[in-house]
Amino acid sequence: MALVLVAGIITPTYAMFLTPVEIIDKSGDGGGNMLNGAANIATDLSGNVFVVGAFSENVFKITPTGTITKIIDSVGDGSGNVLTNPVGVATDSSGNVFVTGLGSENVFKITPTGTITKIIDMTGDGGGNMLDQPFSIATDLAGNVFVAGFFSDNVFKITPTGTITKIIDMTGDGGGNMLESPLGVATDSLGNVFVTGLDSANAFKITPGGTITEIIDSLGDRSGNMLTAARGVATDLSGNVFVIGTITNAFKIAIPGTCSTGGTPCTITKIIDNSGDGGGNTFDNPGEIATDSLGNVFVTGLDSDNVFKINTPGTCSTDVTPCTITVIIDMTGDGGGNMLDRPTDVATDLAGNVFVVALFSDNAFKLEPEEIVVGGEFSPIDSTALVLAGLQTSAIWMIPVVLSGIGIGLFVVSRKSE
């Protein structure tokens, strides 16, 4: 296993993970605050993990040392704005946590010091554009928050100062490509927002200037691999976009600049289908998708009770050169009796760890890389190439990694086997 530096870009050739470790279960914080229906997971720059309990109506914070605390529950902000059926969670570079209430039709912000405020509710932007059943949520490097209304067929942008604007609605791109039941939302380093439509089976790109283009539709890669019921969406540090289809597959859309379904088609490849790793581990009812800082992609199989890693899918595809795909966790969980049942979400952190939550087993697992070796200085690269951490020093971007006893450093991460 090795990482190779190519012109300032890290190119991983392979990586493995240690045995999964269960980091939280239905007992929650162990002090009476239970976790029921683990629905979503997120990480922050300090290595903390946040797990949403959809049925227990709370969110837990798990520190790198394993301390578990409840940061919000059904009482919401304690001023009458309740939290019901939370599903989505996201963090920003300042350490704030954002939680969507599917049933209460609102979103809360929780600061690092524990202050809770409601930042949007069913009134949406207050100008007639309502928010109905907020599901997914994402943030960008500027501190903006993006919330998708599943039943209201729209997405709102909330600035750090609290200004709320609708950036897309059911009319989609305004050219006949509709947005129906938005279920996934993600951002990239350039401030673009990407939204998937579950019922419209497509995904849109929304630029900071408000230009909307459909980048994939039900035709998928236009080579016979269809996209059905678009669910999760993620971006990587190179600007590629990944969309998961709830029925059978996931697609890579290569750096969608000005491409669209109605103009110059985007370069789209199917990187995994229901055959899974091709070795008998199937990929059934895809759930969510995430990437790490090395360009690897992780997808959850809701019905197959597993998570796959797709190694840096450059030009690989299911139709030409197959991607290197491995199962990193399955229904056996940690292999010690803590099972994985219906993995609903997956997330990564700067140290290369992968985190998975499971709805029916009411738990979350951490998978550590097999080996991390921290090297010397890394050559400056373009500021758009690596933005996951949002760290910048003297206009020079470096690789951020977690160093034991030091925190986040600016060094090269490599893996090797001896």
C-alpha positions as CSV (number, residue, x, y, z in Angstrom):
1,M,0.0,0.0,0.0
2,A,1.4,3.4,-0.9
3,L,0.6,7.0,-1.7
4,V,2.4,8.6,-4.5
5,L,2.9,12.4,-4.8
6,V,2.3,13.6,-8.4
7,A,2.8,17.3,-9.1
8,G,1.5,18.3,-5.7
9,I,-1.5,15.9,-5.8
10,I,-1.8,12.9,-3.6
11,T,-2.7,9.8,-5.5
12,P,-3.6,6.8,-3.3
13,T,-3.1,3.4,-4.7
14,Y,-4.7,1.3,-2.0
15,A,-5.9,1.4,1.6
16,M,-7.4,-1.0,4.1
17,F,-9.2,-0.5,7.4
18,L,-8.9,-2.0,10.8
19,T,-11.8,-3.9,12.4
20,P,-14.8,-1.7,13.0
21,V,-15.3,-0.3,16.5
22,E,-18.8,0.5,17.8
23,I,-18.6,4.1,19.2
24,I,-22.3,4.5,20.3
25,D,-25.2,2.2,20.8
26,K,-28.9,2.4,21.9
27,S,-27.8,3.3,25.4
28,G,-26.8,6.8,24.0
29,D,-24.7,8.7,26.5
30,G,-25.2,6.0,29.2
31,G,-26.9,8.5,31.4
32,G,-30.5,7.8,30.4
33,N,-30.5,9.6,27.1
34,M,-31.1,6.8,24.6
35,L,-30.3,6.6,20.9
36,N,-33.1,5.3,18.8
37,G,-33.1,5.2,15.0
38,A,-29.6,6.3,14.2
39,A,-30.3,8.2,11.0
40,N,-27.4,10.4,10.1
41,I,-23.8,11.2,10.9
42,A,-21.3,14.0,10.5
43,T,-17.8,15.0,11.6
44,D,-16.1,18.3,12.4
45,L,-12.5,19.5,12.0
46,S,-11.7,18.6,15.6
47,G,-12.5,14.9,15.0
48,N,-15.8,15.0,16.8
49,V,-18.6,12.8,15.5
50,F,-22.3,13.7,15.6
51,V,-25.1,11.1,15.5
52,V,-28.8,11.8,14.9
53,G,-31.4,9.8,16.7
54,A,-34.5,10.1,14.5
55,F,-36.9,8.3,16.9
56,S,-35.3,9.3,20.2
57,E,-35.3,12.9,18.8
58,N,-31.8,13.9,19.8
59,V,-28.3,14.4,18.6
60,F,-25.2,13.1,20.3
61,K,-21.6,14.3,20.1
62,I,-18.8,11.8,20.4
63,T,-15.3,13.2,21.0
64,P,-12.1,11.5,19.7
65,T,-11.6,10.1,23.2
66,G,-15.0,8.5,23.2
67,T,-16.9,10.9,25.5
68,I,-20.6,11.0,24.5
69,T,-22.9,14.0,25.3
70,K,-26.4,14.9,24.1
71,I,-26.3,18.3,22.4
72,I,-30.0,18.7,21.6
73,D,-33.3,16.9,22.1
74,S,-37.0,17.3,21.5
75,V,-37.2,20.5,23.5
76,G,-35.2,22.2,20.7
77,D,-34.0,25.6,21.7
78,G,-35.9,25.5,25.0
79,S,-38.0,28.5,24.0
80,G,-40.9,26.7,22.4
81,N,-39.3,25.7,19.1
82,V,-39.3,21.9,19.4
83,L,-37.3,19.4,17.5
84,T,-39.3,16.5,16.0
85,N,-37.9,13.6,14.0
86,P,-34.4,15.0,13.3
87,V,-32.8,13.4,10.3
88,G,-30.1,15.6,8.8
89,V,-26.9,16.9,10.4
90,A,-24.0,19.0,9.2
91,T,-21.1,21.0,10.6
92,D,-19.1,24.0,9.6
93,S,-15.5,25.1,9.9
94,S,-16.3,27.1,13.1
95,G,-17.5,24.0,14.9
96,N,-21.2,24.8,14.7
97,V,-23.7,21.9,14.2
98,F,-26.9,22.1,12.2
99,V,-29.8,19.7,12.6
100,T,-33.0,19.4,10.5
101,G,-36.3,18.5,12.1
102,L,-38.3,16.6,9.6
103,G,-41.5,16.6,11.7
104,S,-41.1,20.0,13.3
105,E,-40.1,21.5,9.9
106,N,-37.2,23.6,11.2
107,V,-33.4,23.7,11.5
108,F,-31.4,24.4,14.6
109,K,-27.9,25.7,15.0
110,I,-25.8,24.5,18.0
111,T,-22.7,26.4,18.7
112,P,-19.5,24.8,20.3
113,T,-20.6,26.3,23.6
114,G,-24.0,24.7,23.4
115,T,-26.2,27.7,22.4
116,I,-29.2,26.5,20.4
117,T,-31.0,28.7,17.9
118,K,-33.7,28.1,15.3
119,I,-32.4,29.4,11.9
120,I,-35.4,28.5,9.7
121,D,-38.9,27.0,10.1
122,M,-41.9,26.1,7.9
123,T,-42.3,29.8,6.8
124,G,-39.1,29.3,4.7
125,D,-37.9,32.7,3.5
126,G,-40.8,34.5,5.0
127,G,-41.9,35.6,1.5
128,G,-44.3,32.8,0.6
129,N,-41.7,30.1,-0.2
130,M,-42.5,27.5,2.5
131,L,-40.2,24.8,3.9
132,D,-41.9,21.5,4.2
133,Q,-40.2,18.4,5.6
134,P,-36.5,19.5,5.7
135,F,-34.4,16.4,5.1
136,S,-30.8,17.0,3.9
137,I,-28.5,19.8,5.0
138,A,-25.0,20.9,4.0
139,T,-22.6,23.8,4.6
140,D,-20.0,25.6,2.5
141,L,-16.7,27.2,3.2
142,A,-18.3,30.6,3.6
143,G,-20.5,29.4,6.5
144,N,-23.7,29.3,4.5
145,V,-26.2,26.5,5.2
146,F,-28.3,24.8,2.6
147,V,-31.5,22.9,3.5
148,A,-33.6,20.8,1.2
149,G,-37.4,20.7,1.7
150,F,-38.5,17.2,0.6
151,F,-42.2,18.0,0.3
152,S,-41.9,21.7,-0.7
153,D,-39.6,20.7,-3.5
154,N,-37.0,23.4,-2.9
155,V,-33.7,24.3,-1.3
156,F,-32.9,27.3,0.9
157,K,-29.7,29.1,1.6
158,I,-29.1,30.6,5.0
159,T,-26.2,33.0,5.4
160,P,-24.2,33.3,8.6
161,T,-26.1,36.5,9.3
162,G,-29.5,34.8,8.9
163,T,-30.6,35.9,5.5
164,I,-32.7,33.2,3.9
165,T,-33.2,32.8,0.1
166,K,-34.7,30.1,-2.0
167,I,-32.1,28.9,-4.6
168,I,-34.1,26.3,-6.4
169,D,-37.7,25.0,-6.4
170,M,-39.9,22.5,-8.3
171,T,-39.3,24.3,-11.6
172,G,-35.7,23.0,-11.5
173,D,-33.7,24.7,-14.2
174,G,-36.7,26.6,-15.5
175,G,-36.3,24.8,-18.9
176,G,-38.6,21.9,-18.3
177,N,-36.3,19.8,-16.0
178,M,-38.2,19.6,-12.8
179,L,-37.0,19.1,-9.2
180,E,-39.2,16.7,-7.3
181,S,-38.6,15.5,-3.7
182,P,-35.1,16.8,-3.2
183,L,-33.3,14.3,-0.9
184,G,-29.6,15.1,-1.2
185,V,-27.6,18.3,-1.0
186,A,-23.9,18.9,-1.2
187,T,-21.4,21.8,-1.9
188,D,-18.0,22.1,-3.5
189,S,-15.0,24.4,-3.0
190,L,-16.2,26.9,-5.5
191,G,-19.5,27.5,-3.7
192,N,-21.6,25.4,-6.1
193,V,-24.5,23.5,-4.6
194,F,-25.7,20.1,-5.9
195,V,-29.2,18.8,-5.3
196,T,-30.7,15.4,-6.1
197,G,-34.4,14.8,-6.9
198,L,-35.7,11.5,-5.7
199,D,-38.9,11.4,-7.7
200,S,-37.5,13.4,-10.7
201,A,-34.5,11.1,-10.9
202,N,-31.9,13.8,-11.5
203,A,-29.4,16.2,-10.0
204,F,-28.9,19.9,-10.4
205,K,-25.9,22.2,-10.1
206,I,-26.5,25.7,-8.7
207,T,-23.7,28.2,-9.1
208,P,-23.0,31.0,-6.6
209,G,-24.5,33.4,-9.1
210,G,-27.8,31.4,-9.3
211,T,-27.4,29.6,-12.6
212,I,-29.1,26.2,-12.5
213,T,-28.2,23.3,-14.7
214,E,-29.3,19.7,-14.7
215,I,-26.2,17.6,-14.8
216,I,-27.7,14.1,-14.7
217,D,-31.2,12.7,-15.3
218,S,-32.9,9.3,-15.5
219,L,-30.8,8.3,-18.5
220,G,-27.8,8.1,-16.2
221,D,-24.6,7.7,-18.2
222,R,-26.6,7.6,-21.5
223,S,-25.1,4.3,-22.2
224,G,-27.9,2.2,-20.9
225,N,-27.1,2.6,-17.2
226,M,-30.2,4.4,-15.8
227,L,-30.5,6.6,-12.8
228,T,-33.6,5.8,-10.7
229,A,-34.7,7.7,-7.6
230,A,-31.6,9.9,-7.1
231,R,-30.8,9.9,-3.4
232,G,-27.4,10.9,-2.0
233,V,-24.9,13.3,-3.5
234,A,-21.3,14.1,-2.6
235,T,-18.3,16.0,-4.1
236,D,-14.6,15.3,-3.9
237,L,-11.6,17.7,-3.6
238,S,-11.1,17.6,-7.4
239,G,-14.6,18.9,-8.1
240,N,-16.1,15.6,-9.2
241,V,-19.7,14.9,-8.2
242,F,-21.1,11.6,-7.1
243,V,-24.8,10.7,-7.2
244,I,-26.4,7.5,-5.8
245,G,-29.5,5.9,-7.3
246,T,-31.7,4.3,-4.7
247,I,-32.5,1.2,-6.8
248,T,-29.1,-0.1,-8.0
249,N,-26.1,2.1,-8.6
250,A,-23.9,5.2,-8.2
251,F,-22.5,7.5,-10.8
252,K,-19.5,9.8,-11.0
253,I,-19.9,13.1,-12.9
254,A,-16.5,14.4,-13.8
255,I,-16.0,18.0,-12.8
256,P,-19.2,19.4,-14.2
257,G,-18.2,22.9,-15.4
258,T,-20.6,24.0,-18.0
259,C,-21.9,20.6,-19.0
260,S,-25.6,19.7,-18.7
261,T,-28.2,17.3,-19.9
262,G,-29.6,19.9,-22.3
263,G,-26.2,21.1,-23.8
264,T,-22.8,19.5,-23.8
265,P,-23.3,16.3,-21.9
266,C,-21.3,15.7,-18.7
267,T,-18.8,12.8,-18.6
268,I,-20.7,10.3,-16.5
269,T,-19.6,6.8,-15.4
270,K,-21.3,4.2,-13.3
271,I,-18.8,3.2,-10.6
272,I,-20.8,0.6,-8.7
273,D,-24.0,-1.4,-9.3
274,N,-26.0,-4.1,-7.4
275,S,-23.2,-6.6,-8.1
276,G,-21.2,-4.8,-5.4
277,D,-17.6,-5.9,-5.2
278,G,-18.2,-8.6,-7.8
279,G,-17.2,-11.2,-5.3
280,G,-20.6,-12.1,-3.9
281,N,-21.1,-9.0,-1.7
282,T,-24.1,-7.4,-3.3
283,F,-25.1,-3.7,-3.1
284,D,-28.8,-3.6,-2.4
285,N,-31.0,-0.5,-2.0
286,P,-28.2,2.2,-2.0
287,G,-28.5,4.7,0.8
288,E,-25.9,7.4,1.1
289,I,-22.6,8.4,-0.3
290,A,-19.4,10.2,0.9
291,T,-15.9,10.9,-0.1
292,D,-12.6,11.3,1.7
293,S,-9.7,13.6,1.2
294,L,-7.9,11.0,-0.9
295,G,-10.7,10.7,-3.5
296,N,-12.1,7.4,-2.3
297,V,-15.9,7.0,-2.4
298,F,-18.0,5.2,0.3
299,V,-21.6,4.0,-0.3
300,T,-24.1,2.3,2.0
301,G,-26.4,-0.6,1.1
302,L,-29.6,-0.3,3.1
303,D,-30.9,-3.8,2.4
304,S,-27.5,-5.5,2.0
305,D,-26.4,-4.1,5.3
306,N,-23.0,-3.1,4.2
307,V,-20.7,-0.3,3.2
308,F,-18.4,-0.4,0.1
309,K,-15.2,1.6,-0.5
310,I,-14.5,2.5,-4.2
311,N,-10.9,3.3,-4.5
312,T,-10.3,6.7,-6.2
313,P,-12.5,6.2,-9.2
314,G,-10.6,8.0,-11.8
315,T,-11.5,6.5,-15.2
316,C,-12.8,3.2,-13.9
317,S,-16.4,2.1,-14.5
318,T,-18.6,-1.0,-14.3
319,D,-18.6,-1.2,-18.1
320,V,-14.9,-0.8,-19.0
321,T,-12.2,-1.0,-16.4
322,P,-13.9,-2.0,-13.1
323,C,-13.2,0.1,-10.0
324,T,-11.5,-1.5,-7.1
325,I,-14.4,-2.1,-4.7
326,T,-14.2,-3.6,-1.2
327,V,-16.7,-4.2,1.6
328,I,-15.4,-2.4,4.7
329,I,-18.2,-3.4,7.0
330,D,-21.2,-5.7,6.8
331,M,-24.1,-7.0,8.9
332,T,-21.7,-8.6,11.4
333,G,-20.7,-5.1,12.5
334,D,-17.6,-5.3,14.7
335,G,-17.7,-9.1,14.6
336,G,-18.2,-9.2,18.3
337,G,-21.9,-9.2,18.5
338,N,-22.6,-5.6,17.7
339,M,-24.5,-5.9,14.4
340,L,-25.0,-3.4,11.6
341,D,-28.6,-3.3,10.5
342,R,-29.7,-0.9,7.8
343,P,-26.8,1.5,7.4
344,T,-28.4,4.9,6.6
345,D,-25.4,7.2,6.4
346,V,-21.6,7.3,6.1
347,A,-19.1,10.1,6.8
348,T,-15.3,10.6,6.9
349,D,-12.9,12.8,8.8
350,L,-9.5,14.4,8.1
351,A,-7.6,11.5,9.7
352,G,-9.0,9.0,7.1
353,N,-11.5,7.4,9.5
354,V,-14.9,6.3,8.2
355,F,-18.0,6.4,10.3
356,V,-21.3,4.5,9.7
357,V,-24.7,4.7,11.4
358,A,-27.4,2.1,11.3
359,L,-31.1,2.9,11.7
360,F,-32.4,-0.5,13.0
361,S,-29.4,-1.5,15.1
362,D,-29.3,1.9,16.8
363,N,-25.6,2.3,16.6
364,A,-22.5,3.8,14.9
365,F,-19.2,2.4,14.0
366,K,-15.7,3.8,13.4
367,L,-13.3,2.3,10.9
368,E,-9.7,3.5,11.2
369,P,-7.2,3.3,8.4
370,E,-4.8,0.4,8.8
371,E,-1.8,2.6,8.9
372,I,-1.1,6.4,8.7
373,V,2.4,7.7,8.2
374,V,2.9,11.5,8.4
375,G,5.6,12.9,6.2
376,G,7.3,16.2,5.6
377,E,6.2,19.4,3.9
378,F,3.9,19.3,1.0
379,S,4.3,21.5,-2.1
380,P,1.8,24.3,-2.5
381,I,-1.2,23.5,-4.7
382,D,-4.1,25.4,-6.2
383,S,-6.5,26.6,-3.6
384,T,-9.4,24.8,-5.3
385,A,-7.7,21.4,-5.1
386,L,-8.1,20.8,-1.4
387,V,-10.8,22.5,0.6
388,L,-12.3,19.9,2.8
389,A,-10.9,21.5,6.0
390,G,-11.2,25.0,4.8
391,L,-7.7,25.7,6.0
392,Q,-5.4,28.2,4.4
393,T,-2.1,29.9,5.4
394,S,-0.6,32.7,3.4
395,A,-2.7,31.8,0.4
396,I,-0.9,28.4,0.3
397,W,-3.0,25.2,0.7
398,M,-1.6,22.2,2.4
399,I,-2.8,18.7,3.3
400,P,-4.5,18.9,6.8
401,V,-4.1,15.8,9.0
402,V,-4.7,15.0,12.6
403,L,-1.4,14.6,14.6
404,S,-1.5,12.9,18.0
405,G,-1.1,15.4,20.7
406,I,-0.8,18.3,18.3
407,G,-4.1,18.6,16.5
408,I,-4.4,19.5,12.8
409,G,-1.2,19.9,11.0
410,L,-0.2,20.8,7.4
411,F,1.7,17.7,6.3
412,V,1.6,14.9,3.7
413,V,-0.3,11.8,4.7
414,S,0.9,8.5,3.3
415,R,0.2,4.9,3.7
416,K,2.6,2.1,3.3
417,S,3.0,-1.6,4.0
418,E,6.3,-3.0,5.0
